[in-house]
Amino acid sequence: RAIAESILRESDRLQGFLEQFDEYIDSLKDEIAALPPETLEQWHPEDEDPLEWETVATPAARPLPLLPSGDLHLQTLDLTALLEPLVQSADAIAQERGLVLEVRIPPNLPPVRGDRRALGEVLNNLLDNALKYTPRGGNVTLEAGLNRPSMQGIAISDTGPGIPPTDQLRLFERHYRGVQAQGDIPGTGLGLAIAKEWVEQMQGQIETISPAITDRANTNPRGTTFIVWLPLASAERQIRTQG
């Protein structure tokens, strides 16, 4: 039953994401039509693949954004409630793949400021990556409640192969997969780029640590930790009061 419920949640999530993607493709058509002629090189009307449109811009032209700006609806979020369905889905997948999912969510977490749908997609993408790249018998850890001034962090760690330092420098670039492209796990190289753009639109930050912070006590540490930092809702209220 848990796996069936997880499949249904994923189906609804992906359907919503595809609808949002369709809306964005329509908005890209308008942006392309509004570009001044001098910013375009050779334009071929028969090229109808919107994913290739950004290649027509000259190096001096600003690349089109991955996502429409101003599309997020920032609100006060209860992290525990947001994480619960993500953890349930991830746990079902972990059991099927022979992995151990450890979850550390302290009680009474302070609310954060963000977009519910976008934050759910970001955390789901990071959990999915951790589950994909961790070999059978490994561990994936989700820990909430990390603290920085006026911010709260959610860390997702794995015991996979880790990310080389050279790849870490380009990890959030579009279509860049680094050494992962040499493996047999498919990917587009867009998930982390989209995650970074969404987190920044929520006035947050995304941090990469490899070897993982949960594996550094070992002789040969491995794995990766991603930390999503979001502004506390109380900090947002304080800024408004001072303003």
C-alpha positions in Angstrom: 0.0 0.0 0.0 2.8 2.4 0.9 4.4 1.9 -2.6 1.1 2.3 -4.4 0.4 5.6 -2.5 4.0 6.7 -3.4 3.3 6.0 -7.1 0.1 8.0 -7.0 1.8 11.0 -5.4 4.6 10.8 -7.9 2.1 10.7 -10.8 0.3 13.8 -9.5 3.6 15.6 -9.0 4.9 14.8 -12.5 1.6 15.8 -14.1 1.7 19.2 -12.4 5.4 19.6 -13.4 4.6 18.8 -17.0 1.7 21.3 -17.0 4.1 24.0 -15.7 6.7 23.1 -18.3 4.1 23.5 -21.1 3.2 26.9 -19.8 6.9 27.9 -19.7 7.4 26.7 -23.3 4.5 29.0 -24.4 6.2 31.9 -22.5 9.5 31.2 -24.3 7.8 31.6 -27.7 6.8 35.1 -26.6 10.3 35.9 -25.4 11.9 34.7 -28.7 9.4 36.8 -30.7 10.4 39.9 -28.6 14.1 39.5 -29.1 15.7 42.3 -31.3 17.1 41.1 -34.6 20.7 42.1 -33.7 20.7 39.5 -30.9 20.0 36.6 -33.3 22.4 34.7 -35.5 21.1 32.4 -38.2 17.4 31.6 -37.4 15.9 28.6 -39.0 12.1 28.6 -38.8 11.9 24.9 -39.4 13.8 24.3 -36.1 10.8 23.7 -33.8 12.6 22.2 -30.8 12.2 24.9 -28.0 15.0 23.3 -26.0 17.4 24.4 -28.7 16.1 28.0 -28.9 18.7 29.5 -26.6 21.5 28.5 -29.0 20.4 31.2 -31.5 21.5 34.0 -29.2 24.9 35.5 -29.8 27.6 35.2 -27.0 26.8 38.8 -26.1 23.1 38.0 -25.6 21.8 37.0 -22.2 20.8 33.3 -22.0 17.1 32.7 -21.6 16.2 31.7 -18.1 15.4 28.1 -17.3 12.2 29.1 -15.6 9.8 32.1 -15.8 10.7 34.8 -13.3 8.2 35.9 -10.7 6.2 32.7 -11.0 6.7 31.6 -7.4 4.3 32.3 -4.7 6.2 32.8 -1.4 4.4 31.9 1.8 5.0 30.7 5.3 5.7 26.9 5.1 5.6 24.2 7.7 8.6 22.1 6.8 7.5 19.0 8.7 4.2 18.8 6.8 6.0 19.5 3.5 8.6 16.8 4.1 6.3 14.0 5.3 5.0 12.9 1.8 8.4 13.2 0.3 9.9 11.0 3.0 7.2 8.4 2.6 7.8 8.2 -1.2 11.6 8.1 -0.7 11.3 5.4 2.0 9.3 3.2 -0.4 11.9 3.6 -3.1 14.8 3.0 -0.7 13.3 -0.3 0.5 12.8 -1.5 -3.1 16.4 -0.6 -3.9 17.9 -2.1 -0.7 18.9 1.2 0.8 18.5 2.6 4.3 16.8 6.0 4.6 17.5 7.9 7.8 15.3 10.8 8.6 16.1 13.4 11.3 13.4 16.0 11.6 13.4 17.8 15.0 10.0 18.7 16.6 8.7 22.2 16.4 10.7 23.3 13.4 10.4 27.1 12.8 8.5 27.9 9.6 10.4 29.0 6.5 9.5 31.3 3.6 9.2 29.7 0.2 7.0 28.3 -2.5 5.5 25.0 -1.5 5.5 23.4 -5.0 8.9 24.6 -6.0 10.5 23.6 -2.7 8.9 20.2 -2.9 10.3 19.7 -6.4 13.8 20.8 -5.3 13.9 18.4 -2.3 12.3 15.6 -4.3 15.0 16.0 -7.0 17.8 15.9 -4.4 16.3 12.8 -2.8 15.9 11.1 -6.1 19.5 11.8 -7.0 20.7 10.5 -3.7 18.6 7.3 -4.1 19.8 6.8 -7.8 23.5 7.2 -7.1 23.7 5.2 -3.9 24.6 1.6 -4.4 22.5 -1.2 -2.8 23.3 -1.5 0.9 24.1 2.2 1.2 22.5 5.0 3.2 20.6 8.2 2.4 20.0 10.7 5.1 17.6 13.6 5.3 18.2 16.1 8.2 16.2 19.2 8.8 16.7 22.0 11.3 20.2 23.1 10.4 20.8 26.7 11.5 22.4 29.8 10.1 21.5 33.4 11.0 17.9 34.0 9.8 18.0 30.8 7.8 17.2 27.1 8.2 18.8 24.2 6.3 17.6 20.8 5.0 20.5 18.5 4.3 20.3 15.4 2.0 23.3 13.1 2.1 24.2 9.8 0.4 26.9 7.2 0.4 27.4 7.2 -3.3 30.6 7.7 -5.3 30.8 11.4 -4.5 31.5 14.4 -6.8 35.0 15.3 -7.9 36.1 18.8 -7.1 36.3 19.7 -10.8 32.7 18.7 -11.3 31.6 20.6 -8.2 32.6 23.9 -9.8 30.2 23.3 -12.7 27.5 21.2 -11.0 24.7 23.7 -11.5 25.4 24.5 -15.1 22.8 23.5 -17.6 23.3 20.0 -19.2 26.5 19.4 -17.2 26.8 15.9 -15.7 30.5 15.5 -15.4 31.7 12.0 -14.5 28.1 10.9 -14.1 27.6 11.1 -17.9 30.0 8.2 -18.2 27.8 5.9 -16.1 24.6 4.0 -17.1 22.2 6.2 -15.1 20.3 8.5 -17.5 19.9 12.2 -16.9 19.5 15.6 -18.6 21.8 17.7 -16.5 19.0 20.1 -15.9 17.6 19.0 -12.5 20.3 20.8 -10.3 20.2 23.9 -12.6 16.5 24.2 -12.1 16.8 23.5 -8.3 19.4 26.3 -7.9 17.2 28.8 -9.9 14.2 28.0 -7.8 16.0 28.2 -4.5 17.5 31.6 -5.4 14.0 32.8 -6.4 13.0 31.9 -2.8 15.9 34.1 -1.5 17.7 30.9 -0.4 21.0 29.1 -1.2 21.9 25.6 -2.2 25.3 24.2 -1.0 27.2 21.1 -2.1 29.6 19.2 0.1 31.5 16.1 -1.1 32.6 13.9 0.6 29.3 13.9 2.5 29.2 15.4 6.0 27.7 12.1 7.3 30.6 10.0 5.9 33.7 12.1 6.9 34.6 10.0 9.9 35.4 7.0 7.6 38.9 6.3 6.4 37.9 6.7 2.8 35.0 9.2 2.9 32.6 9.2 0.0 29.1 10.5 -0.9 27.6 13.9 -1.3 25.6 16.3 0.9 23.3 19.0 -0.6 22.0 21.6 1.8 19.0 23.8 0.9 19.0 27.0 3.0 15.8 29.0 3.2 14.9 32.2 5.0 13.0 31.8 8.3 9.5 33.2 8.2 10.2 35.1 11.4 13.2 36.9 9.7 10.9 38.0 6.8 8.4 39.4 9.3 11.2 41.2 11.1 12.4 42.8 7.8 8.9 44.0 7.0 8.5 45.5 10.5 11.8 47.4 10.3 10.9 48.6 6.8 
